Amino acid sequence: MYLLASELLDQFKESGVLIAHQGPDTLIQGIAPLEQIKKHSLIFIEKPSYLAVLRQAKPAAVVTDPALAEELRGEDFAVLVAPNPRLAQALIRQRYGDRDLFHTEWPQIHPSAVIHPTAEIGSEVVIGPLAVIGAGVELAGQNVIMAGSVIEQGANIGPRTVIYPHCVIGYECEIGADVIIKSGTVIGSEGFGFAQDDSRRNYRIPHTGKVVIEDRVVIGANCTIDRGTFNETRIRRGCVIDALCHLGHNVELDEDCILVAQTGIAGSSRFGKRVVASGQTGVLDHVTVPDDTVLVHRAGVINSIKQPGMYAATPTQPFRQYLKNIAVFQRLHEVWIRLKALEKKVQQLALESE
């Protein structure tokens, strides 16, 4: 990164990520956190408590919101104004502070990679050591397939998608553009489906559907997303899935959902748009969760939720009701002692009245 503050504004002004520049037109040579400010650094702040540190360290430039920008008028460093500094940080760092996966220590296509002759590989695709690309696979372009990953036959991967080491993309699955799939994740594994006979012996039910992952999805490390039994499991655009999550067969996440670590969703359940499931959320099969619902405190969804809102506990209950119940629960021993004392008094009164 080596550019003037005014040049950075020009690059992000049309999209509205940055809207104004005040102060000198300083030269920016890198991005740093607040704790490691250097003379030529660009930093991002959102809280007034950081202003004292900022003024003492004097970076090259700061990105902040309009209110804090007013506080910084007259300073001898550049102030770039952003309606949403956190969004500005994400997009600026993607462009200037991200890992460059296209320049590795290996050749563009490593000699140890196994690529079926019918696979269609774009000219800008990077394939790491010991990767396996099956028959009929389509890699659209600017893809990175890192070491040890397996792309099974017939899978289709859109442009600029990155598959980290030791992932498996199952046969005939579809991955969109600008997707990130992190290490150890398995897309398109066979779902958990069995039948039992009269002796309770288990018989596997084949799952012959697929997984469709739309554009701009991020999937964390060591996740599993099962293929549909007949049709598809679908993750719609913009979803973010943390590490160690599991999605069963025929699950559907609508746009911009967020799943935090160790969330599990059983087969054929449906999430609406912008649903947030915090860590260790559990969802039973064949239930629906409406748009803009937030699931917290290890929520256990055992029935469909009808109205958007914040829910917690098992079975799920509205969050305010949950807090009231928790407050009572914390006094349960005290209530129990008082109840036993009242019972004893009632018994005494009954004996005295005889």
N, C-alpha and C positions, 0 to 999 in steps of 0.2 A: 504494500500500500504506500503510495507516494503521490499525493495530490493536495491541492489547495481546498480550504473549506468551501469556497464558492463553487468549485468543481463538483464536490460531493453533493452540495445542494442542487446543482443543475441535474445531476443524475437521478435524484429521487424526488424532485419537486413535482413533476408531472403526475406521478402516482399519488401525491399527497402525503407521502411518508415523511418528508421534510417540507416545511412551508416557509421558512424565513431564516435569514442569517444576520446576526448583529455582531459588532466588534470587528477586530482586524481580520484580514484574510490570511490566516496562518497556514503553514505547511504541515500536513498530517503525514506521519511516517509509520503509524501502527495503531493498533487498538489495544487498550489495557484495562484491567479492572481498577476500581477506585484505590485499592490497596497498593497498586504497583504503578502509579502514575509516573510517567516520564515527560520530559520537556516537549517531545513531539507526538505525544499520544492523543488519541481520540478516546473519550470515555462517555458513559451514559449514566445519568442520574435521574431519579424519580422522587427523592425525598429531601425536604429542606434540611434535615440533619446532616446531609453530606456537604452542604455549602462551605462550611468552615475548612474542611479538608481540601476541597476543590480550590478555594482561593489561596491556600497556602502552597499547594503543589503546582498550580499554574500549568495545566496541560496545554497542548496546542489548540484543542477544541473540545467542546462538550455538546452532547445532544440531550435536550431536556424539554419539558413541557412549557407551554406559554407562561404559566404563572411563575415558575422558577426562572425562566428566561428574563422576566421583568426584574427579578431580584439580582440578576447578573449584569444588568446594563452598566457600561462603563468599565468592565473588566478588560484586562489586556490579553485575553484569549478569545477565540471565536466561539460564538454560541449559535448552535443550529437548533431551530425550534421544530419540535415534532408533536403532533396531537397525541401520539401514542409512543412514548420513548421505547417501551419494550418491543413493540412491533418494529420500530426503526432499528433497534439493535439486532433483531433477528435477520432482517433483510440486508442490512449493511454488512453484518458479519458473514452471512451466506456468500456475499460477493467478494469480500476482502479478507475474511479471517477464517475461512473454512479449510478443512483438509483437502488437498488436491489429490484426488484418487486416480487421476489420469496419468500422473507421472510417478511411476513406481520404480522399485529397484529391478523389476523384471522386464523382459520384452513385452510388447503390447499384447501378444498372445503367447503365453508360456509354452515351451516345447512339450511339457509334460501334460498339458491339457488334452483331453480326449473329446474330439468334436466330430459328430456324425457328418458324413459328406452331404446329407440332405438338409442340414441346418442352414438357415439364412442368417449370416452374421454381418452386421453393418460395418462400414470401413473404420469407424471410430470406437468400436467396442474393445474394451480391455478385459482379457480373460487371464486369471491368475493360475498358479501352479496347481496341478491335479484336479482342476475343475472338469466336470463332465457335462457335455452338451449333447442331448439326445436327438433322435431323428425328427426332422420337421420342426425343430424349435425355431422361433423367429425372434431375433434380437434387433429391435428397430434401429438403434444407433445411440451413440454416446452412453452405452451401458457399461457398467463395471461389474464383472462377475469375479468375486475374489476367491482366494485359495480354497480348494476342497469342496466348493459348492456343486450341487447336482441340479441340472435343469432337465427334467424328464421329457420324453417325446411329446411333441405337439404343443408344448407350452409356448405362450406368446407374451413377450415382455416389451412394454412401450419404451419410448425414448427417455434418456436421462435417468433411468432407474438403476439403483445400486443394490446389489445382492452381496452382503458381507460374508465372511468365511463360514464354511460348513453349514450352509443353508440347503434345504431341499425344496425345489418347486416341482410339485407333482405333475403328472402327465395331464396335458390338455388344460391346465389352469391358465388364467388370463390375468396379467399384471399390467396396470396402466402406466402412464407417464409420471415421472418425477416421484416415484415411490422409493422408499428406503426400507429394506428388510435386513435386520441386524442378525448378528451371528447366532447360529444354532437353531434358527426358526425353521419350522416345517410347514409348508403351505400345501394343502391337498392330501394330507394323510387320510387313511380310511377312517370313517366315523365309528363311534361306539354303538354298534347295532347287532343284537343277537336274538335268536329265538330259542325257546326251551321246549323239550319234549316232556312227557309225563314223568320221567325220572329226573327232571331238572338238569339234563345235560344241555350244554350251550352249543348253538350252531350259528356260525357267523353269517350275517346278512351282507352281501357285497354292496359297496357304495361306489356307484359308477357315475356320479355327477362330477362337478368341478368346483373350484373356487374362483371367483372373480373379484379382483381388487382394483378399484378405480383409481383415478389420478390423485397424486399428492397425499398418499397414505404413508404413515410411518409406523412400522411394526418393530417392537423391541426384541431384545435377545431372548432366545429359548421360548418362543411362543409356538403354539400349535393351532392351526386352523383347519378343521376337517372339511373334506369335500362333501357335496350334497349326496344324499342317498340315490336320487334319480336326477335331480335338477342341479341347483347350485347353492353354494354359500356365497354371500355377497357383502363386501365391505365397500361402502360408497365413499365418494371423494372427500378428502380432507380429514378422515379419521386419524386419530393418534392412539396407538396401542402400546402400553408400557411392556416391560419384560415380564415373562412368566405368566402370560395370559393364555387361556384356552377357550376357543370357540368351537362348539359342536356343529354337526352336520346341519345344513339348511338354515343356519343363523343368518340374520340380515341386520347390519348396522347402517342406518341412514347417515346422511352427510354430517361431518364435523363432530362425531362422537369422540369422547375421551374415555379410555379404559386404563385404570391404574393397576399396578402390579398385582398379580395373583387373582385377578378377576376371572371367573369361570361362567360361561353362558352355555346352557344345555341346548340340545338340538331344537331347531324350528322356532326359536324365540326371535322377537323383532324389537329393535330399538328404533325410536324415531330420531329426528334431527337433534343434534347438540346435546345428547344425553351424556352425562358424566357419571361414571361408576368409580368410586374411590377404591382404595386397596382392599383386596379380599372380598369384593362383592360376589355373591353367588346368585345365579338366576336359573330357576327351574325351566324345564322344557315347555314349549308351546305357550309362552306368555308374551305379552306385549308391554312395552314401556313407552309412553308418549313423548313427543318433542319436549325439549327443555326441562327434563327431569334430572335431578341430582340424587345419587344414591350414596349414602355415607355410613360410617361406623359399621362396616362389615354387613351391609344390608343383605338380607336374604329374600329375594323376590320369588314367592311361591305361587302368587296369583297375579293376573294382569293388573297394572296400575291404570286407573281411568283418567285421573287429572294430573297435569304437570305440577311439579313442586319438588320439595326436598323430602326424602324419605330415609328412614334408618331402621336398623334392627331386623329380627326375624320373628314372625312375619313382618313385612315392612309396615311402618306407620308414619304419618306425617311428623316431620322433625320436631315441631313444637310439642306435640303430644309425647313424643319419645323423650324429650328433655324433662317433661313433667314426671313421666313414669320413672326415669332414672333417678330423679330427686327423691321420689318416694322409696324406690328400691334401696337407696343408700341408707335410709332410715328403717329398713325392714326389721332389723333386730330390735331396735328401740320400740317399734310398733308392736312387735310380737310380745315383748316383756310387758308392755302396758296392757295388751289384750289379756294375757294370762292373769295379771293383777285384777283386772275388771271381772274376769270369770270367777276368781276366788272370792271377790266381794259379793257378787251376785249369789254365789252359793251360800255365803255366810248370812246374807239377808234372807234368803229362802228358809234357812234353818231357824233363824230368829223369829220368823213370822208364823212358824208352825205351832 
